[in-house]
Amino acid sequence: MNGRVSHWFDGLPQSRPPLPGDRDADVCIVGAGYTGLWTAYYLKRADPSLRIAILEARFAGFGASGRNGGWLSGLVPGDRNRMAALYGRDSVLAWQRTLNDAVDEVIDVTEREGIDAGIVKGGTLHVARNPAQAARLAAEIEEERRWHVDVVPLMKDEAGERIRLSGVVSAYHNPHCARVQPAQLARGLADVVGRLGVDLYEQSPVTDLQPGRATTPLGTVRAPIVLRATEGFTAALPGLRRQWLPMNSSMIATEPIADDIWDSIGWHGRETLGDTAHGFFYAQRTVDNRIAIGGRSVPYRYASRTDIDGRVPERTIKHLTATLHAVLPQVRDVPIAHGWCGVLAVPRDWEASVVLDRATGLGWAGGYVGHGVTAANLAGRTLADLVCGRRTPLTELPWVGHRSRNWEPEPLRWLGVRGLYLAYKLADRHEARGRASTSPIAKLADRIARKP
């Protein structure tokens, strides 16, 4: 199966009713992904009297929230060193600690609210498969420890005790991550906020967003606070085409894997899995005992276009299948069941932000650069504090109020992004030939992109 949003949905869900006409609210949220749903949840918990309306173009979880790799991780959505230079090291340390704690916050809420999202907190296994990757992995260990993240270095045999991967040189384990079924988390949150009294209107695309109102073809919601939670689909809104770049990422999922093959693989701890290649992969052992693995596809579509319901090029499915078979040859005879893609939002400086402009009542959160499953929870709590006018430790974190400059106009951004990812592909090939350190091609591409 190709597309149909993602494998995480067991068929497309039945949509809730659309906006029935003009409405008034205290808070209008545009987008029913994790950011919008978490914001609504914490606002209702803070003030049950608030009238909250969520407008969603398709259905809750249609975007990245229902298509991602299912990493509920403490990974920072940005460059810690750059943010420390702007806002101070202590502020960024607090951000890192709060993101680590947010993993447990999401777990606690799902247990309290009865959301079955298949969560297992097994941490992340990060591996290197050639000398250059091993050098980067060793540097990552030191960098994580500088930010007080308690990663554990692993020798090849120790990594194999967790997952028996082919060609591993070295690895480390980061405890601050949980496997999650992402669509079940999004749909469960939508059900919870509905029970709390939030009006969630699906099939209600916003065509214009201004201070005090969000307009759809079906009517207008007027509210003193209007929050944008549109992540990779932000470029479709008037005036925002260059704010965040919609970066594509793709996934495949195998058919369910037999117990005897799992015995040869291990993976009993349900760790999430990734590597240190420039064209990196990310993977999980799913609730129903498949392997879901993802990586870059066509990195960017001209003029910030997005995919059609998650359909992915066949060559991408073949590439990800080859990657899976290279790291886990035990599953070579297991068929691939599904391929899909989605978009994540990348600001020009690769730094996520949470903003509320009191003068206009407009706010937003996002630009998570692929690390949004946990960050969206923290962003939702932070937006709730900002809307309620509360000064808390969350509202003092460095991403609050951060602004990124716009991306370049076309065709410059298309040429730039495509050129950068071609460079990263060449760098991976360069390093696969046995180079002991990071390819200079990748170092140059990082400097041009201002990547962390």
C-alpha positions in Angstrom: 0.0 0.0 0.0 1.3 3.4 -0.9 0.1 6.6 0.8 -3.4 6.7 2.3 -1.9 9.0 4.9 0.2 6.5 6.8 0.4 2.9 8.1 -0.5 4.1 11.6 -4.1 4.6 10.7 -6.2 1.4 10.4 -8.1 2.8 7.5 -9.0 6.5 7.3 -11.0 7.6 10.4 -14.5 8.9 10.2 -14.4 12.7 10.3 -16.0 14.8 12.9 -18.6 17.4 11.6 -17.2 20.5 9.9 -17.6 24.1 11.1 -21.4 24.8 10.8 -21.0 28.5 10.1 -19.7 31.6 11.9 -18.8 31.0 15.5 -17.3 33.0 18.4 -14.8 31.6 20.8 -12.3 32.7 23.4 -9.4 30.8 21.7 -9.3 29.5 18.1 -6.6 26.9 17.3 -5.8 26.2 13.7 -4.6 22.6 13.2 -5.5 19.4 15.1 -2.1 17.8 15.3 -0.2 17.3 18.6 0.5 21.1 19.1 -3.1 22.1 18.7 -4.5 19.2 20.7 -2.1 19.6 23.6 -2.7 23.3 23.7 -6.4 22.8 23.9 -6.0 20.1 26.5 -3.9 22.2 28.9 -6.0 25.3 28.4 -9.2 23.4 29.3 -7.4 21.9 32.3 -6.4 25.4 33.4 -9.7 27.1 32.8 -12.7 24.8 32.0 -14.9 27.8 31.2 -12.8 28.8 28.1 -14.6 28.4 24.7 -12.1 26.7 22.5 -12.5 25.9 18.8 -10.1 23.9 16.8 -10.2 24.1 13.0 -8.7 21.2 11.1 -8.4 21.0 7.3 -8.8 17.2 7.2 -8.9 15.2 10.4 -7.1 15.1 13.7 -3.6 13.6 13.2 -3.6 14.0 9.4 -0.3 15.7 9.3 3.1 14.9 10.9 1.3 13.8 14.1 -0.1 10.8 12.4 2.8 10.0 10.1 6.0 10.3 12.2 8.4 7.6 13.4 6.9 7.4 16.8 9.8 8.7 18.8 8.6 10.3 22.1 12.1 11.7 22.8 13.8 14.4 24.7 15.7 15.6 21.5 15.9 19.4 21.3 14.2 20.9 18.2 17.2 23.1 17.4 20.8 23.8 18.0 21.6 24.0 21.8 24.9 25.8 21.3 23.4 28.4 19.0 20.5 29.0 21.4 22.9 29.2 24.3 24.9 31.9 22.5 21.6 33.9 22.2 19.9 33.2 25.5 22.5 31.7 27.9 23.6 28.2 28.7 21.5 27.8 31.9 18.4 28.6 29.9 19.1 25.9 27.3 20.0 23.4 30.1 16.5 24.1 31.5 15.0 23.5 28.1 16.8 20.1 27.8 15.7 19.0 31.2 12.1 20.0 30.6 12.0 18.1 27.3 13.4 15.0 29.0 10.7 15.4 31.7 8.1 15.9 29.0 8.5 12.3 27.8 7.2 11.2 31.2 4.5 13.9 31.2 3.0 12.5 27.9 3.2 9.0 29.4 1.4 10.2 32.6 -1.4 11.9 30.6 -2.0 8.9 28.4 -2.3 6.7 31.5 -4.6 9.2 33.3 -6.8 9.8 30.3 -7.0 6.2 29.1 -5.2 6.7 25.8 -3.8 3.5 24.4 -0.9 4.6 22.3 1.4 1.6 22.6 4.0 3.5 24.7 7.1 1.7 25.9 9.9 3.7 27.4 12.9 1.8 26.2 15.2 4.7 25.3 17.0 5.1 21.9 19.8 3.0 20.5 22.0 5.2 18.3 24.5 3.3 16.2 27.5 3.9 13.9 28.2 1.6 11.0 31.6 2.9 9.7 34.6 4.8 11.1 33.4 8.3 10.1 30.0 7.6 11.7 31.8 6.3 14.8 33.8 9.5 15.1 30.6 11.5 15.0 28.9 9.2 17.5 31.8 9.7 19.9 31.5 13.4 19.5 27.7 13.2 20.1 28.3 11.3 23.4 30.5 14.1 24.6 28.1 16.7 23.4 25.1 15.0 25.1 27.0 14.8 28.4 27.9 18.5 28.1 24.1 19.1 28.2 23.7 16.7 31.2 22.0 14.0 29.1 23.0 10.6 30.6 23.8 8.6 27.5 25.6 5.2 27.9 28.4 4.3 25.4 28.1 0.8 24.1 30.7 -1.5 22.4 29.6 -3.5 19.4 28.8 -6.6 21.5 26.8 -4.6 24.0 24.7 -3.0 21.3 24.1 -6.5 19.9 22.7 -7.6 23.2 19.9 -5.1 22.6 19.4 -5.4 18.8 21.5 -7.7 16.5 22.3 -5.3 13.8 24.7 -5.8 10.9 27.9 -3.9 10.6 27.7 -1.9 13.9 31.0 -0.3 15.0 29.8 1.5 18.1 26.7 2.8 19.7 25.1 4.6 22.7 21.9 4.4 24.6 19.8 7.5 25.5 17.2 6.7 28.1 15.0 9.7 27.3 12.8 8.2 24.6 9.7 6.0 24.3 8.2 4.1 21.4 4.7 5.3 20.6 2.0 4.6 18.0 1.7 8.2 16.8 -1.8 8.1 15.2 -3.3 6.5 18.3 -1.8 9.2 20.4 -3.3 12.0 18.2 -6.7 10.4 17.9 -6.8 9.6 21.6 -6.0 13.3 22.4 -8.7 14.4 20.0 -11.2 12.3 21.8 -10.1 13.6 25.2 -10.3 17.3 24.3 -13.8 16.6 22.9 -14.9 15.1 26.2 -13.5 18.2 27.9 -15.8 20.4 25.8 -13.5 21.6 23.1 -15.2 22.1 19.7 -13.1 20.3 17.1 -14.2 20.9 13.5 -12.7 18.7 10.9 -12.9 19.1 7.1 -12.7 22.9 7.8 -9.6 24.3 6.1 -8.5 27.8 7.1 -8.0 30.1 4.1 -7.1 33.2 5.9 -5.8 34.0 9.4 -5.9 37.5 10.8 -5.9 39.1 14.3 -9.2 38.1 15.9 -10.4 35.6 13.2 -9.8 32.5 11.2 -11.7 32.2 8.0 -12.8 29.0 6.3 -15.1 28.4 3.2 -17.7 27.3 5.8 -17.6 30.3 8.0 -15.4 32.4 10.3 -14.4 31.8 13.9 -13.8 35.0 15.8 -11.7 35.0 18.9 -9.4 37.4 20.7 -6.7 34.7 20.7 -5.9 32.8 17.4 -3.1 30.2 17.6 -1.5 28.6 14.5 -0.5 25.0 14.9 0.0 24.0 11.3 3.7 22.9 11.2 4.6 21.6 7.8 1.4 22.9 6.2 2.1 26.5 7.3 3.3 27.5 3.8 -0.2 27.1 2.5 -1.5 30.0 4.5 -1.4 33.5 2.9 1.8 35.4 3.7 3.6 32.5 5.3 5.0 30.6 2.3 8.6 31.4 3.2 8.3 31.2 7.0 9.0 27.4 7.5 10.2 25.0 4.8 8.1 21.8 4.5 10.7 19.1 4.6 9.7 15.6 3.4 10.4 12.4 5.3 9.3 8.9 4.3 8.6 5.6 6.0 7.9 1.9 5.3 6.5 -0.8 7.5 7.0 -4.5 7.1 4.4 -7.2 7.4 4.2 -8.6 11.0 7.4 -10.5 11.7 7.4 -14.1 13.0 8.6 -14.9 16.5 11.5 -17.0 15.4 12.9 -14.0 13.4 12.4 -11.8 16.4 14.4 -14.3 18.4 17.3 -13.8 15.9 17.0 -10.0 16.1 16.3 -9.3 19.8 14.9 -5.8 20.2 13.0 -6.9 23.3 13.4 -3.5 25.0 11.5 -1.7 22.2 14.2 0.9 21.9 13.8 3.3 19.1 16.7 3.0 16.7 18.8 5.5 14.6 22.2 5.9 13.0 24.7 8.7 12.4 24.7 8.7 8.6 24.0 12.1 7.0 21.1 10.5 5.2 20.1 8.9 8.5 17.4 6.3 9.3 15.1 6.1 12.2 13.1 3.0 13.2 10.9 1.2 15.8 9.5 -2.2 16.6 5.8 -1.6 16.4 3.0 -2.5 18.7 2.0 -5.3 16.2 5.5 -6.6 15.8 6.5 -5.0 12.5 9.5 -2.9 11.8 8.8 0.7 10.7 11.8 2.5 9.3 12.1 6.0 7.9 14.5 8.4 6.2 14.7 11.2 3.7 12.9 10.9 0.4 12.5 13.8 -2.1 13.6 16.3 0.5 11.6 19.3 -0.7 9.0 20.0 -3.4 9.2 23.2 -5.4 7.3 26.2 -4.0 6.7 24.5 -0.7 4.2 22.0 -2.1 3.2 19.0 0.0 2.4 15.4 -0.8 -0.9 13.9 -1.8 -2.2 12.0 1.2 1.2 10.6 2.0 2.0 9.0 -1.4 5.7 8.4 -1.7 7.8 7.6 -4.8 8.5 3.9 -5.5 12.2 4.6 -5.6 12.0 5.8 -2.0 10.3 2.6 -0.9 13.1 0.6 -2.6 15.8 2.8 -0.9 14.3 2.4 2.6 13.9 -1.4 2.0 17.6 -1.6 1.0 18.5 0.3 4.2 16.4 -2.0 6.3 17.9 -5.1 4.8 21.5 -3.7 5.2 21.1 -3.2 8.9 18.8 -6.2 9.6 19.4 -8.9 7.0 17.2 -11.3 9.1 14.1 -9.7 7.6 15.1 -9.9 3.9 12.2 -12.3 3.2 9.6 -10.3 5.1 7.4 -8.3 2.7 6.9 -4.6 2.9 3.3 -3.7 3.7 3.1 0.0 3.4 5.0 3.1 2.3 4.1 6.7 3.1 5.6 10.2 3.6 4.8 13.4 5.5 6.2 16.9 6.0 8.0 18.5 8.9 8.6 22.2 9.4 12.1 23.6 9.2 12.8 27.3 10.1 15.7 29.0 8.3 17.9 28.8 11.5 16.6 25.3 12.4 15.2 26.6 15.7 11.7 25.8 16.9 9.7 28.6 18.6 6.6 29.3 20.8 5.2 32.8 20.3 2.2 34.8 21.5 1.9 38.4 20.4 -0.3 40.1 23.0 -0.9 43.1 20.8 -2.6 41.1 18.0 -3.7 38.0 19.9 -1.9 35.9 17.3 0.4 33.0 18.4 2.0 29.9 17.1 4.3 27.0 18.0 6.3 24.7 15.7 9.2 24.4 13.4 10.2 21.2 15.2 12.8 20.1 12.6 11.6 16.5 13.0 11.7 16.4 16.8 8.1 17.3 17.5 6.4 14.4 19.2 7.6 15.5 22.7 8.3 19.1 21.9 4.7 19.6 20.9 3.5 18.7 24.4 5.9 21.2 25.9 4.8 23.8 23.4 1.1 23.2 24.2 1.7 23.6 27.9 3.7 26.8 27.2 1.1 28.3 24.9 -1.5 27.5 27.6 0.5 29.5 30.2 1.0 32.4 27.8 -2.7 32.6 26.9 -3.6 32.5 30.6 -1.1 35.2 31.3 0.9 33.1 33.6 4.7 33.6 34.1 6.1 30.2 34.7 9.4 28.3 34.2 8.0 27.2 30.8 7.4 30.7 29.6 11.1 31.5 30.4 12.5 28.8 28.2 14.7 30.1 25.3 12.4 29.1 22.4 9.6 31.4 23.8 9.5 34.5 21.6 12.3 33.3 19.3 12.0 34.5 15.7 13.6 33.0 12.6 14.1 34.9 9.4 12.3 33.7 6.2 13.7 31.3 3.7 14.9 32.5 0.4 12.4 32.9 -2.5 12.2 30.3 -5.3 14.0 29.0 -7.1 16.8 29.6 -4.6 15.4 27.5 -1.8 14.6 24.5 -4.1 18.1 24.6 -5.6 19.6 25.0 -2.2 17.8 22.2 -0.4 18.2 19.8 -3.3 21.9 20.6 -3.6 22.5 20.2 0.1 20.9 16.7 0.2 22.8 15.6 -2.9 25.9 16.7 -1.0 24.9 14.6 2.0 24.3 11.6 -0.2 27.7 12.0 -1.7 29.2 12.4 1.8 27.7 9.1 2.9 29.2 7.4 -0.1 32.5 9.0 0.6 32.5 7.8 4.2 31.3 4.3 3.3 34.6 3.7 1.6 36.3 3.7 5.0 37.1 7.4 5.6 38.0 7.8 9.3 36.3 11.2 9.8 33.4 13.2 8.5 33.5 14.0 4.8 34.4 17.6 4.0 31.4 17.6 1.6 29.1 17.2 4.6 30.9 19.8 6.7 30.5 22.4 3.9 26.8 21.5 3.5 26.3 21.9 7.2 27.8 25.4 7.2 25.7 26.5 4.2 22.5 25.1 5.7 23.4 26.4 9.2 22.4 23.0 10.5 23.1 22.1 14.1 
